Amino acid sequence: MNRKVGIVSMGYHGFSPVTPDLSFRELVYTAASKAYAKAGITPGDVDMFICAAEDLCEGYSISDEYCNDQLGAVLKPVHTVTGEYLQAIANAAMIIQSGLGKIVVVESHSKASNIKNMDAVHSFGMDPVFNRSLRVTPHFAAGLEMSRYLTETKTSEEHCARIVVKNRANALSNPSAGHGAVLSVSDVLASDPVAWPVSRLSIAPRSDGCIVAVLAEESIARSLASDPIWILGTGWATESSTLENRAWGEPVSVDIAAQMAYKEAGISVPSQQIDLFEVDDTYSFKELQALEGLRVVGRGQAMHALDEGRLGPDGDLPTNVSGGSLGVGHLLEATGGQKLLELFLQLSYQAGERQIPDVQVGLAQAWRGVPTTTSAVVIVGNE
Amino acid sequence: MGYRKVACVGAGITKFVRRAKETGRELAWEAAKMALDNAGMTLADIDCVVIGSAPDAFDGVHMKGEYLADGSGGFCKPVMRHFVGGGTGVFSPIHGWQHIASGKFETCLVVTEEKMSSCFPAPAGAFLTIFDHTTEQPLGPTLIWIFALEMNRYMQRYGLTEADIAKVSVQNKLNAIDHPAAQLGAKITVKDVLNSEVLAWPVKRLDISPASDGAAAIVLTSEHKARRITDKPVWVSGVGWCLDTAYWATRDLYYPQYVEKAARMAYEMAGIREPDKEIHIAEPYDPFDYKMLHHMEGLLLCKRGEAARLVADGVTARNGRLPCCPSGGALGVGNPIAATGLMKIIELFLQLRGEAGKRQVPGDPRIGVAQAWGDLMQVGTVVVMSR
């Protein structure tokens, strides 16, 4: 049952705030073509395909209809996971571990620039009976959550602002990132208040893009790539979608997902056994909260790790070296794909000027955004 | 290739109705609780949850899987939702199978839900945006129009009449009288079908399944768990799924090639070489009466163009040689999309355990196949179950 699963190649296109030159189909075709070419395969060699998408972001009802043509996956086993890219990766790994498929492709894309009013889309995620009638906006819910987190852990707004400064600066070293910038803490704190303590610059802006990964069981992975990246562990969990039922300050779903992945990967001391982290930063505070949920640092300790410079590219816990969602741009359900892509590039030493030396194990974590409490974790290694 | 064995050990289903007073979450809870009770298990015994539900537009909730997670028993558990349009319900046990066959989990609660009545004034409105926004939406097509094209093509190809096809509706609605969850069980005649209102020729009102609210759930487990839970496990012995191009106008609609490919995948895994002889009971997807015939052929249960004759000869009746839709199908039990697919899986579960009551088919059935279909006449999902 313990078949090893490798990531043979990843193809991507993006990530920029608008892509007027490409339709979503063309985005997918571009990314998929690159992934297949790098793996030296054709889509005919692939056993199964998984897409991660949500109808309301696609602008189609039953949007899974449109996921296969541009992947070359016509008359193939294809299904959609209405979830995070990292959940789809976990699904692909399960298919390979079951023995049903040997090569599985995972795709997700963002054409967020086509969405006129994203807040309205998110509002449709609220419980229609109990929550939607309160006209709670997504950022307001995030504000409540951030406020609770700051109170419980005594973390300051300045710490959160410094996450923004760090990630957007990191993005300047990532040619794919759409939102690199040199900002100051006061720029972030002085940006327009959206729902206190959430300010405009503490929210990840959105980008368009597509990410396609080719996964394969061990022997095929070794034949297709000289140095495949191995999936060591996956985990995902949902707490409660109802606003009334959740632990607002605590990253419960991150914790459950992480423990599941650690168990599979045989990791007991994440801060020592994992070399780099790409974690959720849809809102600035989320990065700090996630590191605590992942038990990389203790509860309320993430701000100290930041103070000590441990989260920077030169620190011992490099976090969101790619620029994260704050610097690259949030990619809807493909967000976790960008995080995994960064690990793939780093672990195969293709990360260019932002390359971290001596990396062996990386962890990607993503959250599905307001109003969900769903997180997913994927741990990968290059040995 | 040996796969880890996966068994179905419990099932639950709500009544299918036109307009449920319960919220989608409550429907999901009801079905999930019934399935757990049926298996003699509690939520503490469940390792993971998979959720099947068709478009968010029905319930009017973005990220519907997140919304349904609490009600489906997913609180603080690994939850994943899958989605292949109308084919979702039969993909649900396939997704559950993947979770357990991987070795990662021992038990999985599979929950499907659809609340179409929230889509006001008519659930058909949710289908207006399923078409390509550039080439098709400007023409203003509806779902029934494109199925009318497909039905007409099927009739033309084999010289079938509307009366030949109406017999399916008559059979399935009659079967549904014995299903406690059924919405539209009825004794009707071919004449009733032919005289019902024409919606888009040749599709008439009684050729179509109703819009419904409902939920269904099953519990899947690994072999060693199953042996401890029940002495009558039903095995998920074959799974297959296949998605054809979205450019449906480029295909010849008389035959569902994608269903055949999905079926061959499932049959190969289940070791079935002659499906027409080895399968004892079938639940092909029947949202329209011609679709049951179409799918019987795609499932290789008969030669192409012969399905209508089998229905006319009584072969597909509950006491026939190859009972098809003994549950009453989508035409009779109702069609809350994803829950309908799982209703068909549950029918196989009950029939193979000999627990289908008044619906029990004679002859001690041991192998059954269920199938669902959806998207733009494009996806086939197939599960073979055996005792």
Contacts between the chains, C-beta under 8 A, distances in Angstrom:
chain1	res1	chain2	res2	distance
A	1	B	4	6.6
A	1	B	102	7.4
A	1	B	103	3.2
A	2	B	103	7.1
A	54	B	56	7.2
A	54	B	62	6.8
A	54	B	63	5.9
A	55	B	55	5.6
A	55	B	56	4.7
A	55	B	57	6.7
A	55	B	62	7.9
A	56	B	56	5.8
A	56	B	62	4.5
A	56	B	63	7.9
A	59	B	129	7.3
A	59	B	133	7.3
A	60	B	129	5.7
A	60	B	130	6.4
A	60	B	133	7.7
A	61	B	55	4.5
A	61	B	56	7.8
A	61	B	57	4.6
A	61	B	126	5.2
A	61	B	127	6.4
A	61	B	128	7.6
A	61	B	129	4.6
A	61	B	130	4.9
A	62	B	54	7.1
A	62	B	55	5.1
A	62	B	85	4.4
A	62	B	86	8.0
A	62	B	127	7.8
A	62	B	130	4.7
A	62	B	374	7.3
A	62	B	375	5.9
A	64	B	83	5.4
A	64	B	84	5.7
A	64	B	85	5.9
A	64	B	243	7.8
A	64	B	375	6.5
A	64	B	379	7.8
A	65	B	85	6.4
A	65	B	130	6.5
A	65	B	246	4.8
A	65	B	375	4.3
A	65	B	376	5.2
A	65	B	378	6.2
A	66	B	132	7.8
A	66	B	246	5.1
A	67	B	243	7.9
A	68	B	243	5.0
A	68	B	245	7.2
A	68	B	246	7.3
A	69	B	245	5.5
A	69	B	246	5.7
A	69	B	247	6.9
A	73	B	243	6.9
A	74	B	243	7.5
A	74	B	244	6.2
A	74	B	245	4.6
A	75	B	242	6.0
A	75	B	243	7.5
A	75	B	244	5.6
A	75	B	245	7.8
A	75	B	257	6.9
A	75	B	258	6.2
A	75	B	261	5.8
A	76	B	242	6.7
A	76	B	243	6.6
A	77	B	240	7.3
A	77	B	241	4.9
A	77	B	242	5.9
A	77	B	243	7.4
A	77	B	262	7.7
A	77	B	265	7.0
A	78	B	84	7.8
A	78	B	241	7.7
A	78	B	242	7.8
A	78	B	243	4.0
A	79	B	82	5.6
A	79	B	83	7.4
A	79	B	84	5.2
A	79	B	91	6.1
A	79	B	95	7.6
A	79	B	241	6.4
A	79	B	243	7.7
A	80	B	82	6.8
A	80	B	83	4.5
A	80	B	84	6.5
A	81	B	80	6.2
A	81	B	81	7.0
A	81	B	82	5.8
A	81	B	83	7.5
A	82	B	63	7.0
A	82	B	64	7.4
A	82	B	65	5.3
A	82	B	81	4.7
A	82	B	82	7.3
A	82	B	83	4.9
A	83	B	65	6.9
A	83	B	80	5.8
A	83	B	81	6.1
A	87	B	80	5.5
A	90	B	80	7.8
A	91	B	80	6.6
A	91	B	95	7.8
A	91	B	98	6.7
A	93	B	102	7.4
A	94	B	98	4.9
A	94	B	99	6.1
A	94	B	101	7.7
A	94	B	102	3.6
A	94	B	104	6.0
A	95	B	98	5.5
A	95	B	102	7.4
A	97	B	101	8.0
A	97	B	102	4.0
A	97	B	103	6.0
A	97	B	104	7.0
A	98	B	3	6.3
A	98	B	4	6.8
A	98	B	97	7.7
A	98	B	98	5.9
A	98	B	101	3.7
A	98	B	102	4.7
A	98	B	103	7.7
A	99	B	1	5.6
A	99	B	2	7.6
A	99	B	3	5.8
A	99	B	101	7.5
A	100	B	3	7.1
A	100	B	98	7.2
A	100	B	101	7.1
A	100	B	239	7.5
A	100	B	269	7.9
A	121	B	62	5.8
A	122	B	62	6.9
A	123	B	62	7.9
A	124	B	56	7.7
A	124	B	60	7.0
A	124	B	61	6.4
A	124	B	62	3.8
A	125	B	61	6.8
A	125	B	62	4.1
A	125	B	63	4.7
A	125	B	66	6.7
A	125	B	67	7.2
A	127	B	61	7.9
A	127	B	67	6.6
A	128	B	23	8.0
A	128	B	59	7.9
A	128	B	60	6.2
A	128	B	61	6.2
A	128	B	118	7.7
A	129	B	23	6.2
A	235	B	78	7.1
A	236	B	78	5.1
A	236	B	79	7.6
A	236	B	80	6.8
A	237	B	76	6.5
A	237	B	77	6.5
A	237	B	78	5.5
A	237	B	79	7.4
A	238	B	66	6.8
A	238	B	69	4.7
A	238	B	74	5.2
A	238	B	75	7.5
A	238	B	76	7.5
A	238	B	77	6.9
A	238	B	78	7.7
A	238	B	79	4.2
A	239	B	75	7.0
A	239	B	76	5.8
A	240	B	69	7.5
A	240	B	70	5.5
A	240	B	75	5.7
A	240	B	76	8.0
A	241	B	63	7.9
A	241	B	66	4.4
A	241	B	67	5.5
A	241	B	69	5.7
A	241	B	70	6.3
A	242	B	70	6.1
A	245	B	70	7.0
A	245	B	75	7.8
A	252	B	76	6.7
A	253	B	76	7.7
A	256	B	76	6.0
A	256	B	77	7.9
A	256	B	78	7.8
A	257	B	78	7.6
A	260	B	78	6.7
A	264	B	104	7.6
A	368	B	63	7.0
A	368	B	66	6.9
A	371	B	66	7.5
A	372	B	63	6.3
A	372	B	66	4.5
A	374	B	66	6.1
A	374	B	69	7.7
A	374	B	79	7.0
